[in-house]
């Protein structure tokens, strides 16, 4: 494995589709409202990634042609997913990132995302590299429930396999340990995601405008 390098960091943003994503929000939101929410959160993610000083680009991967067209209009590079599953989408995106020396997996459902929060991931990884320059680096932001992964920086891009899904925080930590990587965790605004009706209410309570960008 090559040494970690943060000279070209690319964000990978997987989105399933406009019609099928966020099905657990079906009770408070009809399909059109869910699609609007997905696009609003995607725009917020792409805008934050493009504004981040430490990122060289943002790549959106999906099986949905309409969503990809919208993402291109937002300024993202896009990849049409050929496989099934979130981890498989990220593998395709990582391959498409080409000359990236590090990647950041960013699910597009983080209403508190900002350029500063993304830059903090890279800055944390950079500090780790100064202390242990010959080791891969894995920086993870867990979800607020403590079991999932809301953001994941890998330097180099293939430092570990993507293991999103149930118990992904522990799975990513174990993979980092097995790879001999420096493993770090961060909290902050990226720890909050929107998955359920209660999450929508919590976003409103926190003053996060999850509809911004419609």
C-alpha positions, 0 to 999 in steps of 0.5 A: 500500500502506498503512503498516505497523501492528502494532496488531492482529496475527493468527496464521494457522495452516494445517493440511491435515487429520487424515487426510492430513497428515504422511504422511512420518511413516507408517513410525513412526506409524500414521494414528491416531497421526499424527492425535494428533500433529497435534492435539497440535501444533495445540493447542500452537500455538493455546495459544501464540498465544492467550497471546502478548501481541502477538497479537489472535487466532489463525485456523486454516484447513483443509479438514477439518471435524473438525479445525476443530471441534477447533480451535474447542474450543481457542479459535481462530477457524476458516475452511473452506478452499475452495481447494487448497494451502498458499499458497491457504489462507493467502490465504483466512485473510488475507482472513478476518482482516478488520481485522488490521493484520499477520499471522503465518503459523505452520505447526502443526508447531513443537514448540518454539513459545512465546508469547515466540517469537511475541511476539519476531516482533512486537517485531522488526517494531516495532523495524523500524517505528521505524527506517523507519515508511513501509516494509512489514515482513517478518520470517521464521524459516527452518527449520533446514535454511536453505531453508524458512520456519517463520514469517512476519510481514507488516505490512501483511498484504498486504506480499508474496504467500505463497510457501511451498514449496521454496526459500521462504526465498529466495522470500520474501526476494526478494518483500520486496526487490521490495516495498521492505519491511524484511526481517529474519530470526530464529532460535530455537525456531521454526526446528525443525519436525516433518516426518520420522521423524528430526525426531521423534527430534530433537524427543525429543533436544531435550527437546521433548514433541511429544505434549503436549496429547493 
